[in-house]
Amino acid sequence: MTRDSKAWRWIGFLIALVGVGFPYWQLAPEDAGLPRALYGPGLVAVGVIAMLLRAFGAGRFFTLWLLIALAVPIAVLVRLALDASRGVDGPGLAVADVVVGLGLGLGSALIGMLVGSLFLLRSSRRPK
């Protein structure tokens, strides 16, 4: 598998999803209020994964940014689905939670992508 392989994008997405989702999924329903519940190592993991994928030239800026940023709202959707299956009401509106997750994901992935782009500028390997 080469650096250009699209599999790296999806591997990075899954790592970011688990990185941001696992701590969030473990919280009690009363502690799962957004955005406070997502602050911490999960968002840092999203930024680091975005930085690494961009620095190693795994894809174009915009596509990687959106793919990795979508890990956060998908983690929120998984949490909402788990709470709904257990019959637990979340602390807020589901649509608002997904929008907050999208905003946090876009912000943290953008920071990671910008730092990764600085590393990529120094590299001779740029994506096509």
N, C-alpha and C positions, 0 to 999 in steps of 0.2 A: 504494500500500500504506500503510495507516494504522498508527498505533501499536497499535491493537487487533487487528491481523492476527495470526493464529496462525503465520504464516510466520516472524515475528521470533523466536518461541520456538525453532523448529527451526534457524534460521540461527544463533542463539546457541549451541544445542546442538552444532552441527557445528564452530563456531569453538572452543568449549571442548574438544571431542574432539580436534581437531587440535592445539590449544595444549598440552594435557597429553600427548597421545599421541606426537606427533612426536619430542620429545626422548627419550621412553621407548623408542620403537621403534628408535631408533638405537643404543642401548646394546648392548654385548657381553653375551652370556648370563650371564657370571660377574659382571657389574656390575649386573644387572637385579633384584637382590634388593629386596623391598619391606619396609618403606616408604621406605627411604633413596633408592631410585631415583626416586621421584616427588616428593621434596622439591625445591622450587625454583620456577622461573618457570611451570611447567605448572599447579601448584596455584594460583598467583597469578592466572593467566589464568582459571581456573574461577571464582575469587572475583570478579574484575573483571567477567566476563560476567554473573554472577548479579546483581551490584550494578547494572549498567547496565540489564538487563532489568527489574529491580524498580523502579529509579528512574524509568524512562520509562513505567511502568505497563503493561508488556506482558502482564501476567497476574496471577493470584492468587498469594499467597505460597507456599502448599504445593505447587501444581503446578509452579511455576517452580523451586522449591528441589529437588524430586525429579528433574525433568527435567535440570537442569544438573548435579546431583550424579551422575547416572547416566553422565555422560561419562567419569568416571574408571574405574569398573569395566569399562565397555565398551572403553576403551583397553587395560586389562589383558587382557581376553578376546581382543582383536585380537592383542596380543603373544603370548599363549599359542597362538593359532591359527597365527601366523606361525612360531613356534618348532616347533610340531608338524609343520607342512608341511616344514620344513627337517630334521626329525629330531633336533632339539636338545632336550635335557631342560632345563627351567627350574630355578632354584635352590631352589624350594620347592614346596609342594603347590598345585595349581591353585585349589582351593576356598578355601584360606587367602589366596591372593593376591587373589582377587576380593573376599573379605570385607574385607581390608585396604584395597583400592582403594575399596570402598563407604564405609568409615569415613572415609577421607581426603576423598573427594568430598563426603560429607554435611557434614563439618566446614568445609571451605573454602567450599562453596556457602552454608552457613548464615551464615558471617561476611559474605560478600558481600551476601546477602539482607538481613541486619540493617542494614548500612550503607546499602543502597539504599532500605530502608524509611524511614530517617531523611530521605533526600532526598525521598521520595515524600510524606511528611507535610507538607513545605513546599510541595508542588505542589498545584495545583487539579485535577489530572488523576489520578483514582484509577480502578483497574480495576473493572469490573462483575462 
